[in-house]
């Protein structure tokens, strides 16, 4: 019975250390993720140890029912603490993976924007405005046609009149 009580105390201490660790983790880096995954495996191992300890307590002859109930409640409480730890660790790991994937996407987008350069500068195009007066239409049409069919560039483009 003493050995089992010592094992139970050791398990409680390990659970408390894990709870303290997860509370102190504020910012998660790549190294912290690996450490969290290792500690998550320890949580699974501790859950198995609790079940083995429960079996050991049940196997002890001449134990009063009240003691078994008390021990069982303590072991159930330890199990609940481990489950909460497991959920918190998984949440931290998953949120970190989401943040790192967002960071990668943002970095790719920023790199693409940095590499994008405008190589050709086009001068602004000033379009003629038509006032709506019939008398000015022929002047407007000539200006508009000159924009559509320029006679510059060494005569490559010809006006409709030619």
Secondary structure, 3 states (H helix, E strand, C coil): CHHHHHHHHHHHHHHHHHHHHHHHCCCCCHHHHHHHHHHHHHHHHHHHHHHHHHHHHHHCCCCCHHHHHHHHHHHHHHHHHHHHHHHHHHHHHHHHHHHHHHHHHHHHHHHHHHHCCCCCCCCCCCCCCCCCCHHHHHHHHHHHHHHHCCCHHHHCCCCCCC
